[in-house]
Amino acid sequence: MANITTEIDGTRTPQQELFYDLDDTKAIIGWSAAELKSIAGHAKTPDEALTLLKICTLLLVQQEKLHRYADEVRAGRIVRGEG
């Protein structure tokens, strides 16, 4: 099966691939944090809930970093070379 991104938009440049990879990863981290937060609401112990919420906080900090990196890629401050 052909790559759907090629069919829709043509071939992506390395720069576009980097941006979309960062953006996709950011979305997955956000989804994961939301799921963990939901699971924490049903934790068996307060310590278990606290641990899950700490993990959520760490994930969200990383998500924000990826968001900033994606913005830098989009603005051309981070460039992926051909390779």
MDAnalysis code that builds the backbone (N, CA, C; Angstrom):
import MDAnalysis as mda
import numpy as np

u = mda.Universe.empty(249, n_residues=83, atom_resindex=np.repeat(np.arange(83), 3), trajectory=True)
u.add_TopologyAttr("name", ["N", "CA", "C"] * 83)
u.add_TopologyAttr("resid", np.arange(1, 84))
u.add_TopologyAttr("resname", ["MET", "ALA", "ASN", "ILE", "THR", "THR", "GLU", "ILE", "ASP", "GLY", "THR", "ARG", "THR", "PRO", "GLN", "GLN", "GLU", "LEU", "PHE", "TYR", "ASP", "LEU", "ASP", "ASP", "THR", "LYS", "ALA", "ILE", "ILE", "GLY", "TRP", "SER", "ALA", "ALA", "GLU", "LEU", "LYS", "SER", "ILE", "ALA", "GLY", "HIS", "ALA", "LYS", "THR", "PRO", "ASP", "GLU", "ALA", "LEU", "THR", "LEU", "LEU", "LYS", "ILE", "CYS", "THR", "LEU", "LEU", "LEU", "VAL", "GLN", "GLN", "GLU", "LYS", "LEU", "HIS", "ARG", "TYR", "ALA", "ASP", "GLU", "VAL", "ARG", "ALA", "GLY", "ARG", "ILE", "VAL", "ARG", "GLY", "GLU", "GLY"])
u.atoms.positions = np.array([
    [0.853, -1.190, 0.000],
    [0.000, 0.000, 0.000],
    [0.890, 1.242, 0.000],
    [0.556, 2.185, -0.804],
    [1.344, 3.415, -0.922],
    [1.207, 4.253, 0.347],
    [2.229, 5.041, 0.609],
    [2.218, 5.942, 1.747],
    [1.166, 7.025, 1.497],
    [0.213, 7.151, 2.410],
    [-0.890, 8.115, 2.216],
    [-0.386, 9.547, 2.153],
    [0.699, 9.862, 2.887],
    [1.204, 11.233, 2.837],
    [1.777, 11.561, 1.471],
    [2.313, 10.584, 0.780],
    [2.819, 10.814, -0.572],
    [1.666, 11.046, -1.533],
    [0.595, 10.277, -1.371],
    [-0.563, 10.413, -2.255],
    [-1.248, 11.762, -2.093],
    [-1.307, 12.270, -0.878],
    [-2.032, 13.510, -0.610],
    [-1.166, 14.735, -0.883],
    [0.007, 14.772, -0.305],
    [0.827, 15.976, -0.336],
    [2.089, 15.861, -1.180],
    [2.356, 14.731, -1.761],
    [3.639, 14.523, -2.417],
    [4.659, 14.106, -1.371],
    [5.882, 13.935, -1.808],
    [6.941, 13.513, -0.898],
    [7.293, 14.647, 0.059],
    [7.469, 14.291, 1.319],
    [7.842, 15.298, 2.325],
    [9.348, 15.499, 2.329],
    [9.749, 16.721, 2.630],
    [11.170, 17.014, 2.794],
    [11.616, 16.490, 4.156],
    [12.930, 16.323, 4.367],
    [13.397, 15.918, 5.695],
    [12.922, 16.887, 6.782],
    [12.858, 18.153, 6.441],
    [12.399, 19.166, 7.401],
    [10.928, 18.939, 7.782],
    [10.108, 18.653, 6.787],
    [8.696, 18.378, 7.054],
    [8.537, 17.101, 7.867],
    [9.316, 16.072, 7.532],
    [9.257, 14.821, 8.293],
    [9.590, 15.073, 9.756],
    [10.629, 15.870, 10.011],
    [11.009, 16.190, 11.391],
    [9.871, 16.894, 12.111],
    [9.287, 17.891, 11.464],
    [8.184, 18.619, 12.089],
    [7.027, 17.677, 12.427],
    [6.611, 16.871, 11.446],
    [5.467, 15.989, 11.675],
    [5.782, 14.891, 12.683],
    [7.013, 14.404, 12.706],
    [7.396, 13.424, 13.719],
    [7.304, 14.026, 15.119],
    [7.811, 15.243, 15.268],
    [7.730, 15.920, 16.568],
    [6.277, 16.185, 16.954],
    [5.495, 16.634, 15.992],
    [4.094, 16.953, 16.259],
    [3.301, 15.694, 16.633],
    [3.553, 14.592, 15.928],
    [2.872, 13.327, 16.251],
    [3.268, 12.828, 17.641],
    [4.560, 12.904, 17.942],
    [5.036, 12.460, 19.249],
    [4.428, 13.300, 20.364],
    [4.328, 14.589, 20.125],
    [3.709, 15.491, 21.100],
    [2.270, 15.076, 21.362],
    [1.545, 14.739, 20.323],
    [0.147, 14.323, 20.477],
    [0.035, 13.004, 21.229],
    [0.919, 12.073, 20.942],
    [0.890, 10.782, 21.634],
    [1.203, 10.957, 23.119],
    [2.144, 11.817, 23.431],
    [2.470, 12.073, 24.833],
    [1.270, 12.698, 25.541],
    [0.604, 13.630, 24.896],
    [-0.584, 14.254, 25.495],
    [-1.677, 13.237, 25.752],
    [-1.907, 12.367, 24.787],
    [-2.915, 11.310, 24.949],
    [-2.522, 10.383, 26.096],
    [-1.246, 9.998, 26.154],
    [-0.773, 9.104, 27.212],
    [-0.956, 9.728, 28.592],
    [-0.631, 11.002, 28.703],
    [-0.789, 11.688, 29.986],
    [-2.256, 11.734, 30.403],
    [-3.136, 11.988, 29.459],
    [-4.572, 12.017, 29.779],
    [-5.059, 10.643, 30.233],
    [-4.596, 9.585, 29.574],
    [-4.983, 8.229, 29.964],
    [-4.466, 7.886, 31.363],
    [-3.209, 8.247, 31.633],
    [-2.650, 7.976, 32.961],
    [-3.385, 8.750, 34.048],
    [-3.769, 9.973, 33.734],
    [-4.518, 10.769, 34.708],
    [-5.859, 10.102, 35.005],
    [-6.500, 9.573, 33.998],
    [-7.758, 8.867, 34.186],
    [-7.555, 7.612, 35.032],
    [-6.496, 6.876, 34.741],
    [-6.188, 5.675, 35.515],
    [-5.889, 6.046, 36.965],
    [-5.200, 7.149, 37.175],
    [-4.874, 7.599, 38.539],
    [-6.141, 7.854, 39.340],
    [-7.196, 8.282, 38.664],
    [-8.468, 8.527, 39.351],
    [-9.095, 7.259, 39.903],
    [-8.631, 6.112, 39.421],
    [-9.156, 4.828, 39.886],
    [-8.089, 3.998, 40.599],
    [-7.032, 4.651, 41.032],
    [-5.918, 3.937, 41.666],
    [-6.371, 3.279, 42.961],
    [-5.685, 2.201, 43.313],
    [-6.018, 1.447, 44.524],
    [-5.544, 2.141, 45.792],
    [-4.441, 2.882, 45.679],
    [-3.897, 3.570, 46.852],
    [-3.546, 5.007, 46.493],
    [-3.486, 5.875, 47.501],
    [-3.061, 7.259, 47.233],
    [-1.643, 7.330, 46.656],
    [-0.755, 6.450, 47.116],
    [0.612, 6.455, 46.593],
    [0.638, 6.094, 45.107],
    [-0.184, 5.142, 44.733],
    [-0.276, 4.747, 43.328],
    [-0.788, 5.912, 42.480],
    [-1.804, 6.592, 42.964],
    [-2.363, 7.742, 42.250],
    [-1.323, 8.852, 42.129],
    [-0.604, 9.107, 43.211],
    [0.414, 10.154, 43.207],
    [1.526, 9.834, 42.200],
    [1.946, 8.591, 42.156],
    [2.979, 8.186, 41.212],
    [2.517, 8.401, 39.774],
    [1.296, 8.000, 39.478],
    [0.764, 8.196, 38.127],
    [0.657, 9.674, 37.773],
    [0.247, 10.486, 38.726],
    [0.142, 11.921, 38.467],
    [1.518, 12.560, 38.260],
    [2.541, 12.054, 38.970],
    [3.904, 12.550, 38.751],
    [4.373, 12.200, 37.339],
    [4.061, 10.985, 36.905],
    [4.415, 10.582, 35.543],
    [3.730, 11.499, 34.538],
    [2.468, 11.810, 34.782],
    [1.735, 12.728, 33.891],
    [2.435, 14.078, 33.810],
    [2.855, 14.594, 34.940],
    [3.529, 15.888, 34.976],
    [4.812, 15.847, 34.163],
    [5.595, 14.775, 34.332],
    [6.837, 14.639, 33.576],
    [6.566, 14.540, 32.074],
    [5.556, 13.784, 31.704],
    [5.202, 13.664, 30.293],
    [4.780, 15.008, 29.711],
    [3.998, 15.760, 30.457],
    [3.528, 17.048, 29.949],
    [4.664, 18.056, 29.794],
    [5.673, 17.978, 30.663],
    [6.855, 18.840, 30.510],
    [7.573, 18.481, 29.210],
    [7.714, 17.190, 28.940],
    [8.361, 16.753, 27.706],
    [7.523, 17.129, 26.480],
    [6.225, 17.038, 26.618],
    [5.335, 17.421, 25.522],
    [5.549, 18.891, 25.158],
    [5.675, 19.732, 26.162],
    [5.889, 21.158, 25.907],
    [7.229, 21.393, 25.207],
    [8.264, 20.654, 25.601],
    [9.562, 20.778, 24.923],
    [9.425, 20.420, 23.445],
    [8.740, 19.312, 23.169],
    [8.557, 18.908, 21.780],
    [7.764, 19.945, 20.997],
    [6.795, 20.562, 21.652],
    [6.014, 21.624, 21.000],
    [6.936, 22.782, 20.601],
    [7.829, 23.174, 21.513],
    [8.768, 24.259, 21.204],
    [9.726, 23.857, 20.082],
    [10.216, 22.608, 20.116],
    [11.098, 22.137, 19.052],
    [10.377, 22.157, 17.701],
    [9.137, 21.703, 17.682],
    [8.363, 21.705, 16.436],
    [8.197, 23.129, 15.916],
    [7.950, 24.068, 16.826],
    [7.845, 25.473, 16.413],
    [9.162, 25.977, 15.822],
    [10.292, 25.552, 16.414],
    [11.597, 25.959, 15.894],
    [11.850, 25.349, 14.516],
    [11.432, 24.108, 14.324],
    [11.575, 23.472, 13.015],
    [10.745, 24.230, 11.987],
    [9.509, 24.536, 12.347],
    [8.622, 25.251, 11.429],
    [9.199, 26.621, 11.055],
    [9.823, 27.281, 12.027],
    [10.399, 28.602, 11.779],
    [11.762, 28.529, 11.090],
    [12.305, 27.320, 10.926],
    [13.586, 27.171, 10.262],
    [14.793, 27.339, 11.153],
    [14.604, 27.402, 12.481],
    [15.740, 27.542, 13.393],
    [16.403, 26.199, 13.663],
    [15.681, 25.104, 13.479],
    [16.240, 23.758, 13.544],
    [16.059, 23.160, 12.154],
    [17.155, 22.718, 11.574],
    [17.110, 22.226, 10.192],
    [17.670, 20.813, 10.140],
    [16.928, 19.934, 9.517],
    [17.399, 18.567, 9.275],
    [18.006, 18.534, 7.889],
    [19.240, 18.092, 7.836],
    [19.917, 18.011, 6.550],
    [19.471, 16.793, 5.755],
    [19.777, 16.823, 4.485],
    [19.490, 15.667, 3.639],
    [20.358, 14.533, 4.135],
    [19.802, 13.342, 4.096],
    [20.698, 12.334, 4.566],
    [20.345, 10.975, 4.445],
])
